[in-house]
Amino acid sequence: MKIIKTVKLAEPVEYGDVAVTALEFRKLRAKHLRRFSVAELENPSLDALLDLAANLSAQPPELIDLLGGADALSVINVVSDFLLNLAPASTSNQPSQS
C-alpha cells in the first residue's frame, strides 16, 4: 500500500533487534475506522488514536507504546489530520460516478 506520510523519530525506538527511526503511514481506509463510533470520530480518545497509528503504520501497538513523548505527539497529530480530512459522505442514494 502506498505510503503517504513519514514521521522521522526524534528518539529512535529499539523493538526486538530492529532500531526504528521513522514510521511510514498508509492511506486511511474504511477498515481502519471500524472500531470508531460516529461520536468517537469527532472526539477520539488518545488510546484510539495510538491504536490507529499502529494500524496505519503497520507496526505493533507495543512499538507505538515505546515512542518518546514528542514522537508520540507527532504521530497523534498525523493520525488526527487523517481523521480531520475525512470528506463528509454524500447524502444522495445514487453512487458517485467518477
Stockholm file with secondary structure:
# STOCKHOLM 1.0

chainA/1-98         MKIIKTVKLAEPVEYGDVAVTALEFRKLRAKHLRRFSVAELENPSLDALLDLAANLSAQPPELIDLLGGADALSVINVVSDFLLNLAPASTSNQPSQS
#=GR chainA/1-98 SS CCEEEEEEEEEEEEETTEEEEEEEEECCCGGGGTTCCHHHHHSCCHHHHHHHHHHHHTCCHHHHHTCCHHHHHHHHHHHHHHHHTCCCCCCCSSCCCC
#=GC SS_cons        CCEEEEEEEEEEEEETTEEEEEEEEECCCGGGGTTCCHHHHHSCCHHHHHHHHHHHHTCCHHHHHTCCHHHHHHHHHHHHHHHHTCCCCCCCSSCCCC
//
